[in-house]
Amino acid sequence: MGVLNRIGIALDSDLLKRFDRSIQQRGYTNRSEAFRDLIRDRLVTEQTAAPEATVVGTVTLIYDHHAHGITEKLTEAQHEHHDLVVSTSHAHLDHDSCLEVLIVHGKSAQVAQFADLLIGLKGVQHGRLVMTVPAHEIEHPHEHGHKH
Ligand code: NI
């Protein structure tokens, strides 16, 4: 972290009231931390949107393992993209439903394409990709070379 700067923000009282209520519900004890998190979230979103950015993330998938060939297709897709998959965790939720969470790592565009492939497989009922980067890479994006 760099030098701490104090800034003033002009906000209409209605918006501020709603913001305070929202952060209170989320358990924030002060506005500054809530603002910092909002800003970081925005910067992470912008940074991970760049196709060449190196990102880490998770792909969450829900599927019915009875769906024809789904288990094999998921395994095959992950082997084909083994360079992007750090690890996979599987939970048998009930008699039919499976939850699979992949930790992924690689170029943003490749990770997104891989996630789309998984989520689009017939039998996958719901899926979502979350991409992020470590905080030090947001704050100084050009000072950190990637060792991959
Ligand atoms: Ni299962």
Backbone and ligand atoms as CSV (ligand in chain L), in Angstrom:
chain,resi,resn,atom,element,x,y,z
A,1,MET,N,N,0.842,-1.198,0.000
A,1,MET,CA,C,0.000,0.000,0.000
A,1,MET,C,C,0.872,1.241,0.000
A,2,GLY,N,N,0.409,2.309,-0.690
A,2,GLY,CA,C,1.166,3.552,-0.745
A,2,GLY,C,C,0.790,4.481,0.394
A,3,VAL,N,N,1.072,5.755,0.197
A,3,VAL,CA,C,0.731,6.774,1.188
A,3,VAL,C,C,-0.797,6.859,1.292
A,4,LEU,N,N,-1.293,7.046,2.509
A,4,LEU,CA,C,-2.733,7.170,2.702
A,4,LEU,C,C,-3.178,8.588,2.359
A,5,ASN,N,N,-4.126,8.699,1.444
A,5,ASN,CA,C,-4.657,10.012,1.063
A,5,ASN,C,C,-6.070,10.160,1.585
A,6,ARG,N,N,-6.401,11.361,2.035
A,6,ARG,CA,C,-7.783,11.622,2.422
A,6,ARG,C,C,-8.443,12.389,1.292
A,7,ILE,N,N,-9.635,11.908,0.870
A,7,ILE,CA,C,-10.352,12.614,-0.180
A,7,ILE,C,C,-11.761,12.927,0.307
A,8,GLY,N,N,-12.355,13.974,-0.219
A,8,GLY,CA,C,-13.738,14.295,0.104
A,8,GLY,C,C,-14.605,13.921,-1.077
A,9,ILE,N,N,-15.773,13.351,-0.806
A,9,ILE,CA,C,-16.685,12.978,-1.892
A,9,ILE,C,C,-18.017,13.668,-1.655
A,10,ALA,N,N,-18.554,14.321,-2.688
A,10,ALA,CA,C,-19.876,14.938,-2.576
A,10,ALA,C,C,-20.934,13.903,-2.960
A,11,LEU,N,N,-21.856,13.630,-2.046
A,11,LEU,CA,C,-22.910,12.636,-2.290
A,11,LEU,C,C,-24.227,13.203,-1.804
A,12,ASP,N,N,-25.313,12.975,-2.530
A,12,ASP,CA,C,-26.584,13.446,-1.983
A,12,ASP,C,C,-26.987,12.534,-0.829
A,13,SER,N,N,-27.735,13.103,0.118
A,13,SER,CA,C,-27.948,12.420,1.394
A,13,SER,C,C,-28.733,11.122,1.228
A,14,ASP,N,N,-29.599,11.079,0.213
A,14,ASP,CA,C,-30.366,9.863,-0.050
A,14,ASP,C,C,-29.450,8.700,-0.414
A,15,LEU,N,N,-28.538,8.985,-1.317
A,15,LEU,CA,C,-27.589,7.970,-1.775
A,15,LEU,C,C,-26.687,7.524,-0.625
A,16,LEU,N,N,-26.252,8.476,0.171
A,16,LEU,CA,C,-25.383,8.159,1.302
A,16,LEU,C,C,-26.112,7.295,2.324
A,17,LYS,N,N,-27.395,7.624,2.549
A,17,LYS,CA,C,-28.191,6.851,3.506
A,17,LYS,C,C,-28.302,5.399,3.025
A,18,ARG,N,N,-28.586,5.247,1.733
A,18,ARG,CA,C,-28.715,3.895,1.181
A,18,ARG,C,C,-27.388,3.143,1.240
A,19,PHE,N,N,-26.323,3.874,0.964
A,19,PHE,CA,C,-24.992,3.259,1.016
A,19,PHE,C,C,-24.671,2.791,2.445
A,20,ASP,N,N,-24.944,3.667,3.404
A,20,ASP,CA,C,-24.671,3.318,4.806
A,20,ASP,C,C,-25.478,2.092,5.242
A,21,ARG,N,N,-26.737,2.048,4.814
A,21,ARG,CA,C,-27.576,0.901,5.167
A,21,ARG,C,C,-26.997,-0.379,4.541
A,22,SER,N,N,-26.608,-0.258,3.287
A,22,SER,CA,C,-26.066,-1.407,2.567
A,22,SER,C,C,-24.787,-1.933,3.221
A,23,ILE,N,N,-23.872,-1.025,3.576
A,23,ILE,CA,C,-22.604,-1.506,4.136
A,23,ILE,C,C,-22.789,-2.016,5.560
A,24,GLN,N,N,-23.768,-1.446,6.247
A,24,GLN,CA,C,-24.057,-1.923,7.600
A,24,GLN,C,C,-24.544,-3.376,7.551
A,25,GLN,N,N,-25.421,-3.639,6.575
A,25,GLN,CA,C,-25.929,-5.002,6.416
A,25,GLN,C,C,-24.814,-5.980,6.070
A,26,ARG,N,N,-23.792,-5.466,5.388
A,26,ARG,CA,C,-22.671,-6.330,5.023
A,26,ARG,C,C,-21.618,-6.420,6.113
A,27,GLY,N,N,-21.840,-5.719,7.194
A,27,GLY,CA,C,-20.945,-5.854,8.341
A,27,GLY,C,C,-19.764,-4.903,8.360
A,28,TYR,N,N,-19.762,-3.900,7.472
A,28,TYR,CA,C,-18.679,-2.918,7.512
A,28,TYR,C,C,-18.843,-2.024,8.741
A,29,THR,N,N,-17.730,-1.689,9.364
A,29,THR,CA,C,-17.809,-0.793,10.509
A,29,THR,C,C,-17.394,0.623,10.139
A,30,ASN,N,N,-16.787,0.806,8.963
A,30,ASN,CA,C,-16.534,2.171,8.517
A,30,ASN,C,C,-16.637,2.318,7.005
A,31,ARG,N,N,-16.990,3.532,6.570
A,31,ARG,CA,C,-17.216,3.814,5.159
A,31,ARG,C,C,-15.961,3.665,4.324
A,32,SER,N,N,-14.825,4.058,4.903
A,32,SER,CA,C,-13.588,4.047,4.116
A,32,SER,C,C,-13.283,2.651,3.582
A,33,GLU,N,N,-13.423,1.646,4.448
A,33,GLU,CA,C,-13.127,0.285,4.013
A,33,GLU,C,C,-14.123,-0.155,2.939
A,34,ALA,N,N,-15.375,0.242,3.093
A,34,ALA,CA,C,-16.390,-0.099,2.093
A,34,ALA,C,C,-16.068,0.550,0.744
A,35,PHE,N,N,-15.648,1.812,0.769
A,35,PHE,CA,C,-15.257,2.496,-0.468
A,35,PHE,C,C,-14.039,1.831,-1.103
A,36,ARG,N,N,-13.060,1.493,-0.270
A,36,ARG,CA,C,-11.852,0.836,-0.800
A,36,ARG,C,C,-12.218,-0.469,-1.499
A,37,ASP,N,N,-13.113,-1.251,-0.885
A,37,ASP,CA,C,-13.507,-2.525,-1.489
A,37,ASP,C,C,-14.249,-2.323,-2.809
A,38,LEU,N,N,-15.104,-1.283,-2.855
A,38,LEU,CA,C,-15.816,-0.985,-4.102
A,38,LEU,C,C,-14.838,-0.628,-5.210
A,39,ILE,N,N,-13.860,0.187,-4.858
A,39,ILE,CA,C,-12.870,0.621,-5.853
A,39,ILE,C,C,-12.044,-0.570,-6.330
A,40,ARG,N,N,-11.608,-1.412,-5.375
A,40,ARG,CA,C,-10.830,-2.599,-5.762
A,40,ARG,C,C,-11.647,-3.517,-6.662
A,41,ASP,N,N,-12.922,-3.678,-6.338
A,41,ASP,CA,C,-13.778,-4.542,-7.142
A,41,ASP,C,C,-13.850,-4.023,-8.572
A,42,ARG,N,N,-13.978,-2.711,-8.714
A,42,ARG,CA,C,-14.035,-2.091,-10.035
A,42,ARG,C,C,-12.723,-2.300,-10.789
A,43,LEU,N,N,-11.607,-2.119,-10.092
A,43,LEU,CA,C,-10.299,-2.271,-10.730
A,43,LEU,C,C,-10.037,-3.720,-11.128
A,44,VAL,N,N,-10.444,-4.654,-10.265
A,44,VAL,CA,C,-10.280,-6.078,-10.584
A,44,VAL,C,C,-11.116,-6.428,-11.812
A,45,THR,N,N,-12.342,-5.925,-11.859
A,45,THR,CA,C,-13.218,-6.191,-13.004
A,45,THR,C,C,-12.589,-5.671,-14.287
A,46,GLU,N,N,-12.060,-4.452,-14.240
A,46,GLU,CA,C,-11.428,-3.877,-15.427
A,46,GLU,C,C,-10.194,-4.668,-15.829
A,47,GLN,N,N,-9.379,-5.007,-14.836
A,47,GLN,CA,C,-8.131,-5.695,-15.139
A,47,GLN,C,C,-8.365,-7.095,-15.695
A,48,THR,N,N,-9.309,-7.815,-15.100
A,48,THR,CA,C,-9.545,-9.189,-15.553
A,48,THR,C,C,-10.266,-9.226,-16.900
A,49,ALA,N,N,-10.817,-8.083,-17.319
A,49,ALA,CA,C,-11.488,-8.032,-18.626
A,49,ALA,C,C,-10.481,-7.957,-19.767
A,50,ALA,N,N,-9.250,-7.590,-19.479
A,50,ALA,CA,C,-8.229,-7.528,-20.521
A,50,ALA,C,C,-7.851,-8.954,-20.919
A,51,PRO,N,N,-7.990,-9.326,-22.207
A,51,PRO,CA,C,-7.806,-10.721,-22.619
A,51,PRO,C,C,-6.454,-11.317,-22.244
A,52,GLU,N,N,-5.407,-10.488,-22.232
A,52,GLU,CA,C,-4.055,-10.984,-21.978
A,52,GLU,C,C,-3.676,-10.971,-20.497
A,53,ALA,N,N,-4.569,-10.443,-19.649
A,53,ALA,CA,C,-4.270,-10.370,-18.219
A,53,ALA,C,C,-4.170,-11.772,-17.630
A,54,THR,N,N,-3.204,-11.986,-16.749
A,54,THR,CA,C,-3.122,-13.251,-16.016
A,54,THR,C,C,-4.072,-13.172,-14.829
A,55,VAL,N,N,-4.951,-14.137,-14.745
A,55,VAL,CA,C,-5.967,-14.119,-13.692
A,55,VAL,C,C,-5.975,-15.452,-12.941
A,56,VAL,N,N,-6.562,-15.431,-11.759
A,56,VAL,CA,C,-6.914,-16.662,-11.054
A,56,VAL,C,C,-8.426,-16.628,-10.884
A,57,GLY,N,N,-9.016,-17.757,-10.611
A,57,GLY,CA,C,-10.466,-17.730,-10.448
A,57,GLY,C,C,-11.045,-19.081,-10.108
A,58,THR,N,N,-12.368,-19.100,-10.080
A,58,THR,CA,C,-13.091,-20.346,-9.829
A,58,THR,C,C,-14.209,-20.494,-10.858
A,59,VAL,N,N,-14.452,-21.724,-11.239
A,59,VAL,CA,C,-15.619,-22.041,-12.054
A,59,VAL,C,C,-16.489,-22.951,-11.203
A,60,THR,N,N,-17.710,-22.521,-10.941
A,60,THR,CA,C,-18.654,-23.304,-10.139
A,60,THR,C,C,-19.684,-23.922,-11.078
A,61,LEU,N,N,-19.875,-25.217,-10.949
A,61,LEU,CA,C,-20.795,-25.925,-11.845
A,61,LEU,C,C,-21.762,-26.784,-11.050
A,62,ILE,N,N,-23.012,-26.750,-11.428
A,62,ILE,CA,C,-24.017,-27.669,-10.877
A,62,ILE,C,C,-24.508,-28.538,-12.021
A,63,TYR,N,N,-24.527,-29.844,-11.805
A,63,TYR,CA,C,-25.049,-30.726,-12.858
A,63,TYR,C,C,-25.637,-31.990,-12.256
A,64,ASP,N,N,-26.435,-32.627,-13.066
A,64,ASP,CA,C,-27.033,-33.908,-12.686
A,64,ASP,C,C,-26.153,-34.995,-13.282
A,65,HIS,N,N,-25.536,-35.785,-12.449
A,65,HIS,CA,C,-24.575,-36.764,-12.965
A,65,HIS,C,C,-25.229,-37.882,-13.776
A,66,HIS,N,N,-26.583,-37.945,-13.754
A,66,HIS,CA,C,-27.268,-38.921,-14.605
A,66,HIS,C,C,-27.341,-38.453,-16.054
A,67,ALA,N,N,-27.146,-37.131,-16.285
A,67,ALA,CA,C,-27.222,-36.615,-17.655
A,67,ALA,C,C,-26.202,-37.364,-18.512
A,68,HIS,N,N,-26.628,-37.768,-19.678
A,68,HIS,CA,C,-25.823,-38.671,-20.496
A,68,HIS,C,C,-24.427,-38.121,-20.811
A,69,GLY,N,N,-23.414,-38.822,-20.383
A,69,GLY,CA,C,-22.033,-38.506,-20.747
A,69,GLY,C,C,-21.427,-37.300,-20.048
A,70,ILE,N,N,-22.153,-36.675,-19.140
A,70,ILE,CA,C,-21.671,-35.410,-18.571
A,70,ILE,C,C,-20.367,-35.581,-17.785
A,71,THR,N,N,-20.276,-36.640,-16.997
A,71,THR,CA,C,-19.084,-36.863,-16.182
A,71,THR,C,C,-17.847,-37.017,-17.067
A,72,GLU,N,N,-17.997,-37.794,-18.138
A,72,GLU,CA,C,-16.874,-38.011,-19.064
A,72,GLU,C,C,-16.504,-36.715,-19.773
A,73,LYS,N,N,-17.530,-35.958,-20.213
A,73,LYS,CA,C,-17.266,-34.718,-20.950
A,73,LYS,C,C,-16.539,-33.694,-20.072
A,74,LEU,N,N,-16.957,-33.616,-18.808
A,74,LEU,CA,C,-16.307,-32.670,-17.888
A,74,LEU,C,C,-14.850,-33.065,-17.643
A,75,THR,N,N,-14.627,-34.363,-17.456
A,75,THR,CA,C,-13.261,-34.840,-17.214
A,75,THR,C,C,-12.387,-34.595,-18.431
A,76,GLU,N,N,-12.940,-34.907,-19.611
A,76,GLU,CA,C,-12.181,-34.735,-20.846
A,76,GLU,C,C,-11.813,-33.263,-21.072
A,77,ALA,N,N,-12.785,-32.377,-20.854
A,77,ALA,CA,C,-12.538,-30.943,-21.058
A,77,ALA,C,C,-11.446,-30.446,-20.114
A,78,GLN,N,N,-11.441,-30.951,-18.883
A,78,GLN,CA,C,-10.440,-30.502,-17.921
A,78,GLN,C,C,-9.055,-31.040,-18.260
A,79,HIS,N,N,-8.995,-32.268,-18.785
A,79,HIS,CA,C,-7.695,-32.793,-19.213
A,79,HIS,C,C,-7.172,-32.024,-20.416
A,80,GLU,N,N,-8.069,-31.668,-21.334
A,80,GLU,CA,C,-7.652,-30.909,-22.518
A,80,GLU,C,C,-7.119,-29.528,-22.146
A,81,HIS,N,N,-7.608,-28.987,-21.034
A,81,HIS,CA,C,-7.178,-27.651,-20.600
A,81,HIS,C,C,-6.431,-27.721,-19.266
A,82,HIS,N,N,-5.648,-28.808,-19.094
A,82,HIS,CA,C,-4.988,-29.027,-17.799
A,82,HIS,C,C,-4.070,-27.870,-17.407
A,83,ASP,N,N,-3.568,-27.126,-18.416
A,83,ASP,CA,C,-2.692,-25.978,-18.118
A,83,ASP,C,C,-3.453,-24.864,-17.420
A,84,LEU,N,N,-4.782,-24.854,-17.542
A,84,LEU,CA,C,-5.592,-23.806,-16.908
A,84,LEU,C,C,-6.160,-24.240,-15.561
A,85,VAL,N,N,-6.170,-25.549,-15.311
A,85,VAL,CA,C,-6.839,-26.069,-14.105
A,85,VAL,C,C,-5.829,-26.337,-13.005
A,86,VAL,N,N,-5.980,-25.639,-11.891
A,86,VAL,CA,C,-5.094,-25.842,-10.740
A,86,VAL,C,C,-5.598,-27.021,-9.909
A,87,SER,N,N,-6.905,-27.035,-9.628
A,87,SER,CA,C,-7.484,-28.134,-8.861
A,87,SER,C,C,-8.990,-28.176,-9.062
A,88,THR,N,N,-9.557,-29.296,-8.711
A,88,THR,CA,C,-11.001,-29.497,-8.843
A,88,THR,C,C,-11.525,-30.106,-7.561
A,89,SER,N,N,-12.661,-29.607,-7.112
A,89,SER,CA,C,-13.286,-30.155,-5.917
A,89,SER,C,C,-14.723,-30.542,-6.259
A,90,HIS,N,N,-15.136,-31.680,-5.778
A,90,HIS,CA,C,-16.447,-32.209,-6.142
A,90,HIS,C,C,-17.249,-32.552,-4.889
A,91,ALA,N,N,-18.523,-32.172,-4.892
A,91,ALA,CA,C,-19.402,-32.566,-3.788
A,91,ALA,C,C,-20.664,-33.195,-4.363
A,92,HIS,N,N,-21.055,-34.346,-3.825
A,92,HIS,CA,C,-22.318,-34.990,-4.221
A,92,HIS,C,C,-23.397,-34.379,-3.336
A,93,LEU,N,N,-24.194,-33.488,-3.905
A,93,LEU,CA,C,-25.133,-32.708,-3.085
A,93,LEU,C,C,-26.316,-33.525,-2.604
A,94,ASP,N,N,-26.836,-34.332,-3.492
A,94,ASP,CA,C,-27.950,-35.221,-3.132
A,94,ASP,C,C,-27.911,-36.404,-4.106
A,95,HIS,N,N,-29.013,-37.114,-4.224
A,95,HIS,CA,C,-29.019,-38.305,-5.072
A,95,HIS,C,C,-28.628,-38.010,-6.509
A,96,ASP,N,N,-29.039,-36.827,-7.007
A,96,ASP,CA,C,-28.821,-36.499,-8.424
A,96,ASP,C,C,-27.755,-35.432,-8.661
A,97,SER,N,N,-27.728,-34.434,-7.794
A,97,SER,CA,C,-26.979,-33.216,-8.105
A,97,SER,C,C,-25.529,-33.266,-7.643
A,98,CYS,N,N,-24.665,-32.748,-8.508
A,98,CYS,CA,C,-23.248,-32.614,-8.193
A,98,CYS,C,C,-22.873,-31.145,-8.236
A,99,LEU,N,N,-21.963,-30.772,-7.344
A,99,LEU,CA,C,-21.355,-29.445,-7.362
A,99,LEU,C,C,-19.876,-29.645,-7.640
A,100,GLU,N,N,-19.384,-28.971,-8.683
A,100,GLU,CA,C,-17.961,-29.056,-8.961
A,100,GLU,C,C,-17.394,-27.640,-9.003
A,101,VAL,N,N,-16.284,-27.434,-8.292
A,101,VAL,CA,C,-15.625,-26.127,-8.282
A,101,VAL,C,C,-14.195,-26.310,-8.756
A,102,LEU,N,N,-13.833,-25.584,-9.803
A,102,LEU,CA,C,-12.476,-25.642,-10.338
A,102,LEU,C,C,-11.734,-24.372,-9.951
A,103,ILE,N,N,-10.511,-24.517,-9.524
A,103,ILE,CA,C,-9.633,-23.350,-9.392
A,103,ILE,C,C,-8.859,-23.252,-10.697
A,104,VAL,N,N,-8.951,-22.081,-11.327
A,104,VAL,CA,C,-8.334,-21.896,-12.635
A,104,VAL,C,C,-7.305,-20.770,-12.581
A,105,HIS,N,N,-6.388,-20.801,-13.536
A,105,HIS,CA,C,-5.280,-19.848,-13.567
A,105,HIS,C,C,-4.777,-19.746,-15.000
A,106,GLY,N,N,-4.685,-18.528,-15.519
A,106,GLY,CA,C,-4.187,-18.378,-16.888
A,106,GLY,C,C,-4.578,-17.037,-17.459
A,107,LYS,N,N,-4.458,-16.910,-18.779
A,107,LYS,CA,C,-4.861,-15.675,-19.452
A,107,LYS,C,C,-6.376,-15.540,-19.399
A,108,SER,N,N,-6.807,-14.332,-19.122
A,108,SER,CA,C,-8.228,-14.049,-18.973
A,108,SER,C,C,-9.093,-14.629,-20.101
A,109,ALA,N,N,-8.694,-14.388,-21.349
A,109,ALA,CA,C,-9.514,-14.830,-22.488
A,109,ALA,C,C,-9.620,-16.345,-22.543
A,110,GLN,N,N,-8.498,-17.037,-22.238
A,110,GLN,CA,C,-8.512,-18.501,-22.282
A,110,GLN,C,C,-9.334,-19.086,-21.150
A,111,VAL,N,N,-9.210,-18.478,-19.969
A,111,VAL,CA,C,-9.987,-18.926,-18.807
A,111,VAL,C,C,-11.481,-18.740,-19.086
A,112,ALA,N,N,-11.840,-17.583,-19.653
A,112,ALA,CA,C,-13.254,-17.294,-19.936
A,112,ALA,C,C,-13.819,-18.260,-20.979
A,113,GLN,N,N,-13.012,-18.547,-21.992
A,113,GLN,CA,C,-13.455,-19.458,-23.041
A,113,GLN,C,C,-13.657,-20.879,-22.489
A,114,PHE,N,N,-12.741,-21.296,-21.644
A,114,PHE,CA,C,-12.820,-22.608,-21.008
A,114,PHE,C,C,-14.057,-22.693,-20.114
A,115,ALA,N,N,-14.303,-21.637,-19.340
A,115,ALA,CA,C,-15.478,-21.619,-18.456
A,115,ALA,C,C,-16.760,-21.696,-19.290
A,116,ASP,N,N,-16.804,-20.948,-20.404
A,116,ASP,CA,C,-17.982,-20.990,-21.277
A,116,ASP,C,C,-18.217,-22.402,-21.814
A,117,LEU,N,N,-17.120,-23.055,-22.169
A,117,LEU,CA,C,-17.221,-24.429,-22.688
A,117,LEU,C,C,-17.847,-25.355,-21.640
A,118,LEU,N,N,-17.353,-25.247,-20.384
A,118,LEU,CA,C,-17.865,-26.102,-19.305
A,118,LEU,C,C,-19.335,-25.803,-19.008
A,119,ILE,N,N,-19.634,-24.510,-18.873
A,119,ILE,CA,C,-20.985,-24.092,-18.498
A,119,ILE,C,C,-21.971,-24.449,-19.611
A,120,GLY,N,N,-21.481,-24.437,-20.852
A,120,GLY,CA,C,-22.343,-24.726,-21.998
A,120,GLY,C,C,-22.556,-26.204,-22.263
A,121,LEU,N,N,-21.852,-27.075,-21.546
A,121,LEU,CA,C,-22.024,-28.515,-21.768
A,121,LEU,C,C,-23.457,-28.935,-21.447
A,122,LYS,N,N,-23.999,-29.787,-22.312
A,122,LYS,CA,C,-25.351,-30.283,-22.085
A,122,LYS,C,C,-25.356,-31.086,-20.781
A,123,GLY,N,N,-26.245,-30.726,-19.866
A,123,GLY,CA,C,-26.308,-31.407,-18.578
A,123,GLY,C,C,-25.871,-30.500,-17.442
A,124,VAL,N,N,-25.064,-29.469,-17.769
A,124,VAL,CA,C,-24.698,-28.498,-16.732
A,124,VAL,C,C,-25.879,-27.550,-16.550
A,125,GLN,N,N,-26.403,-27.511,-15.325
A,125,GLN,CA,C,-27.633,-26.748,-15.071
A,125,GLN,C,C,-27.342,-25.295,-14.760
A,126,HIS,N,N,-26.250,-25.058,-14.071
A,126,HIS,CA,C,-25.883,-23.676,-13.763
A,126,HIS,C,C,-24.379,-23.606,-13.558
A,127,GLY,N,N,-23.810,-22.510,-13.998
A,127,GLY,CA,C,-22.375,-22.339,-13.794
A,127,GLY,C,C,-22.010,-20.879,-13.743
A,128,ARG,N,N,-20.902,-20.599,-13.099
A,128,ARG,CA,C,-20.451,-19.215,-13.015
A,128,ARG,C,C,-18.925,-19.163,-12.863
A,129,LEU,N,N,-18.358,-18.202,-13.574
A,129,LEU,CA,C,-16.916,-17.960,-13.475
A,129,LEU,C,C,-16.674,-16.705,-12.658
A,130,VAL,N,N,-15.759,-16.786,-11.710
A,130,VAL,CA,C,-15.300,-15.593,-10.983
A,130,VAL,C,C,-13.808,-15.447,-11.257
A,131,MET,N,N,-13.410,-14.283,-11.768
A,131,MET,CA,C,-11.994,-14.028,-12.027
A,131,MET,C,C,-11.509,-12.924,-11.092
A,132,THR,N,N,-10.282,-13.093,-10.620
A,132,THR,CA,C,-9.720,-12.066,-9.755
A,132,THR,C,C,-8.200,-12.025,-9.922
A,133,VAL,N,N,-7.567,-11.104,-9.216
A,133,VAL,CA,C,-6.102,-11.015,-9.183
A,133,VAL,C,C,-5.706,-10.642,-7.753
A,134,PRO,N,N,-4.499,-11.035,-7.317
A,134,PRO,CA,C,-4.059,-10.616,-5.987
A,134,PRO,C,C,-3.969,-9.094,-5.906
A,135,ALA,N,N,-4.211,-8.559,-4.714
A,135,ALA,CA,C,-4.294,-7.101,-4.528
A,135,ALA,C,C,-3.049,-6.371,-5.006
A,136,HIS,N,N,-1.868,-6.937,-4.769
A,136,HIS,CA,C,-0.647,-6.203,-5.151
A,136,HIS,C,C,-0.548,-6.046,-6.660
A,137,GLU,N,N,-1.253,-6.914,-7.394
A,137,GLU,CA,C,-1.228,-6.792,-8.859
A,137,GLU,C,C,-2.232,-5.772,-9.377
A,138,ILE,N,N,-3.197,-5.410,-8.552
A,138,ILE,CA,C,-4.111,-4.331,-8.956
A,138,ILE,C,C,-3.405,-3.008,-8.736
A,139,GLU,N,N,-2.786,-2.902,-7.567
A,139,GLU,CA,C,-2.248,-1.607,-7.186
A,139,GLU,C,C,-1.044,-1.220,-8.030
A,140,HIS,N,N,-0.247,-2.218,-8.447
A,140,HIS,CA,C,0.937,-1.922,-9.264
A,140,HIS,C,C,0.962,-2.873,-10.455
A,141,PRO,N,N,0.010,-2.742,-11.364
A,141,PRO,CA,C,-0.125,-3.746,-12.421
A,141,PRO,C,C,1.104,-3.908,-13.300
A,142,HIS,N,N,1.942,-2.872,-13.407
A,142,HIS,CA,C,3.062,-2.973,-14.353
A,142,HIS,C,C,4.376,-3.302,-13.677
A,143,GLU,N,N,4.372,-3.399,-12.346
A,143,GLU,CA,C,5.624,-3.637,-11.645
A,143,GLU,C,C,5.867,-5.118,-11.382
A,144,HIS,N,N,4.864,-5.941,-11.659
A,144,HIS,CA,C,5.001,-7.362,-11.352
A,144,HIS,C,C,5.028,-8.176,-12.630
A,145,GLY,N,N,6.188,-8.746,-12.934
A,145,GLY,CA,C,6.263,-9.647,-14.073
A,145,GLY,C,C,5.648,-10.973,-13.673
A,146,HIS,N,N,5.154,-11.720,-14.653
A,146,HIS,CA,C,4.595,-13.033,-14.337
A,146,HIS,C,C,5.626,-14.099,-14.672
A,147,LYS,N,N,5.759,-15.034,-13.746
A,147,LYS,CA,C,6.838,-16.006,-13.869
A,147,LYS,C,C,6.382,-17.277,-14.599
A,148,HIS,N,N,5.360,-17.150,-15.434
A,148,HIS,CA,C,4.874,-18.379,-16.057
A,148,HIS,C,C,5.375,-18.524,-17.491
L,1,NI,NI,NI,-21.325,-36.110,-7.579
